Amino acid sequence: MDAPSPHYTVPIIAQRLFGQRYRGFSIEPGFPDDDNPFPRHDRGPGFIVRGTLDADGPPDIDRNYGTKRSWQEIDAMFVADPSVEASDGTTVNDLWASSGIRFELVERIDAQTSSGFARMLPADARLRDATINPLRRPGAINLFLVHEIDGSWGYARRSFPARPDVIPLAVVADMRTRTSDPAYRWRLSLITFAHELGHVLGLGHVAFRDNVMRGQGTLSTSIGLHLPQIAVCRSRAAFLSAAAAPPAGP
């Protein structure tokens, strides 16, 4: 099937999410009060806080917490790079080729949040929003790369029909806790990227096994989109690619 015209290029701002490390400040396992009358085994886990916060300086990025994806791996999700481990050369744009929509990374950012949330985003949507929302940037889909999401491989904020005051976003986990097989992890990641971007463009779940938007996920080697889905997502892509003005508000 030939892709419809015109072709749309949708910009993406990719943000890798890491923890924070404060200068001169550390939290270590231990028990600060050895004169405590309770036996140590009855006290539960303890910790020692050492140092003081540097109120005048911002925290540093702590890469011990957060995504393990390299920029090369993330780039290869959109532009083929056979040198990336386990990549078979297939990209998100290949899975979306029948739609006439192409995704392009236009900015790459290393962002910070609390180290606990950098390790695992919570299942609670309000806590996730409180973590992600302050980091959003206007003018493109915001794609956040995180280490793990409690109970999920990824999620997206659907923003269809298009509204100029809504910043679309998608969040994808590393998959490193799901499997140790690099080839299997690559395939999971590729399809999850394509699936969450579909939600951003207004698509819901479907039951077809060979479809990017299958609700229970799919590892089919030949997946794509159906014509009704393409019609829906192209109107959103037109706005995001700046090829069309957003629709008037209510």
C-alpha positions in Angstrom: 0.0 0.0 0.0 1.4 3.4 -1.0 1.7 6.0 1.8 -0.8 8.9 1.6 0.4 12.4 0.7 1.5 14.8 1.8 4.1 13.3 4.1 4.4 14.7 7.6 7.5 14.9 9.7 6.7 15.1 13.4 9.3 16.5 15.7 10.3 14.8 19.0 12.2 16.2 22.0 13.8 13.2 23.7 14.6 13.4 27.4 16.6 10.8 29.3 15.5 10.8 33.0 18.2 10.5 35.7 18.4 11.0 39.4 20.0 13.9 41.4 23.2 14.0 43.5 23.7 16.9 45.9 27.3 18.1 46.5 28.7 17.3 49.9 25.6 15.3 50.9 25.1 11.5 51.1 22.8 8.9 52.5 24.4 5.7 53.6 23.1 2.5 55.2 23.8 2.2 58.9 22.8 3.2 62.4 23.8 6.6 63.7 23.2 5.9 67.3 25.0 2.9 68.6 23.8 3.5 72.2 20.2 2.8 71.1 18.8 0.4 73.7 16.9 -1.7 71.2 18.8 -4.6 69.6 20.0 -3.7 66.2 18.0 -6.5 64.5 14.8 -5.0 65.9 15.4 -1.5 64.6 14.6 -2.2 61.0 16.6 -0.6 58.1 18.5 2.5 59.1 20.5 5.2 57.4 23.1 7.9 58.1 22.9 11.3 56.5 26.4 12.8 56.0 27.2 16.4 55.0 25.0 19.4 54.3 23.1 20.5 51.3 24.8 23.2 49.2 22.0 25.7 49.0 23.8 27.8 46.5 24.4 25.1 43.9 22.1 23.0 41.8 22.2 19.2 42.1 24.3 17.1 39.7 22.9 14.4 37.5 23.3 11.0 39.1 23.5 8.5 36.3 23.4 5.6 38.8 19.7 6.2 38.8 17.6 6.4 35.6 17.6 5.1 32.1 20.4 3.0 30.8 19.7 3.8 27.1 22.5 5.5 25.2 21.7 8.3 22.8 23.0 6.0 20.0 20.4 3.4 20.9 17.6 6.0 21.1 18.6 7.5 17.7 18.6 4.0 16.2 15.0 3.6 17.1 14.2 6.3 14.4 17.2 6.1 12.0 18.7 2.7 11.2 22.1 2.1 12.8 23.2 -1.6 12.4 26.1 -1.0 14.8 23.7 -0.8 17.7 23.6 -4.1 19.7 20.8 -6.4 18.6 19.3 -3.9 16.1 18.1 -5.6 12.9 17.9 -2.2 11.1 14.1 -1.8 11.6 13.0 1.5 13.0 9.8 3.1 14.4 9.5 5.0 11.1 9.4 1.7 9.2 6.5 0.5 11.4 4.7 3.8 10.6 5.7 4.0 6.9 2.2 3.2 5.6 0.8 6.3 7.3 3.0 8.9 5.5 4.2 10.0 9.0 7.8 10.2 10.0 9.2 11.0 13.5 12.4 13.0 13.8 14.4 13.7 17.0 15.1 17.4 17.0 16.5 17.8 20.5 18.2 15.5 23.1 18.1 16.4 26.8 19.4 14.8 30.0 16.9 15.7 32.7 16.8 15.3 36.4 14.2 14.2 38.9 14.3 12.5 42.4 16.5 9.4 42.3 13.7 7.2 43.5 11.4 8.2 40.6 14.3 8.0 38.2 14.7 4.3 39.2 11.0 3.6 38.9 8.1 5.9 37.9 5.1 5.1 40.1 1.9 3.6 38.9 -0.1 6.5 40.4 -0.9 8.9 37.5 -0.8 12.0 39.7 2.7 11.2 41.0 3.9 10.5 37.4 2.5 13.8 36.2 4.1 15.7 39.1 7.4 14.1 38.0 7.1 14.6 34.3 5.0 17.8 33.8 7.7 20.3 35.0 10.1 18.9 32.4 7.9 19.2 29.3 9.0 21.5 26.5 6.5 23.0 24.0 6.6 22.6 20.2 7.0 18.8 19.8 6.2 15.4 21.2 8.1 15.0 24.5 9.5 11.5 24.6 10.8 10.5 28.1 13.1 7.6 28.5 13.0 6.1 32.0 14.5 3.0 33.7 11.3 1.4 34.8 7.6 2.2 35.2 5.6 0.4 37.9 3.3 -2.1 36.1 3.9 -0.8 32.6 6.2 -0.7 29.6 5.2 2.8 28.6 2.3 5.3 28.6 1.3 8.4 26.7 -0.9 11.4 27.1 -3.4 11.3 24.3 -4.0 14.8 23.0 -6.5 14.4 20.2 -8.1 16.5 18.8 -5.2 18.8 18.7 -5.0 21.7 21.2 -2.3 24.3 21.1 -2.2 24.4 25.0 -1.5 20.7 25.3 2.1 19.4 25.2 1.9 15.8 23.9 4.1 13.3 25.7 5.1 9.6 25.7 7.1 7.7 28.3 9.0 4.4 27.6 10.8 2.1 30.0 14.2 0.5 29.4 12.9 -3.1 29.2 16.1 -4.2 30.9 14.1 -5.6 33.8 11.8 -7.5 31.4 14.5 -9.6 29.6 18.3 -10.0 29.5 18.1 -11.0 25.7 19.3 -7.9 23.8 17.4 -8.9 20.6 14.2 -9.5 22.4 14.6 -6.2 24.4 15.2 -4.3 21.1 12.0 -5.7 19.6 10.0 -4.9 22.8 11.4 -1.4 22.8 10.8 -0.7 19.1 7.2 -1.7 19.2 6.5 0.1 22.5 8.0 3.3 21.0 5.7 3.0 18.0 2.7 2.1 20.1 3.0 5.0 22.6 3.5 7.5 19.7 0.3 6.1 18.3 -1.6 7.0 21.5 -0.1 10.6 21.2 -1.6 10.8 17.7 -5.1 9.9 19.0 -5.1 6.1 18.5 -6.6 3.7 20.9 -6.1 0.0 21.4 -7.3 -2.6 18.9 -7.5 -6.4 19.0 -5.6 -7.2 15.7 -2.4 -9.1 16.3 -0.5 -7.5 13.4 -1.3 -3.9 14.5 1.0 -1.5 16.2 -1.9 -0.6 18.6 -2.8 -4.1 19.8 -3.9 -3.7 23.4 -1.9 -6.6 24.9 1.2 -5.8 22.8 2.6 -7.8 19.9 5.9 -9.2 18.8 4.6 -9.9 15.2 7.4 -9.5 12.7 5.0 -7.8 10.3 3.0 -5.0 11.9 1.5 -1.7 10.8 -1.6 0.4 10.9 -5.0 0.1 9.2 -6.6 2.7 7.0 -9.1 4.1 9.6 -6.2 4.6 12.1 -4.1 6.4 9.5 -6.9 8.8 8.8 -7.2 9.7 12.5 -3.5 10.1 13.2 -2.7 12.1 10.1 -4.8 15.1 11.2 -2.9 15.3 14.5 0.4 14.8 12.7 -0.4 17.7 10.4 -0.7 20.1 13.3 2.5 18.7 15.1 4.5 19.0 11.9 3.4 22.6 11.5 1.8 21.8 8.2 -1.7 22.8 9.4 -3.1 25.2 12.0 -4.6 23.7 15.1 -8.4 23.4 15.1 -10.4 26.2 16.8 -11.2 25.7 20.4 -14.8 25.1 21.7 
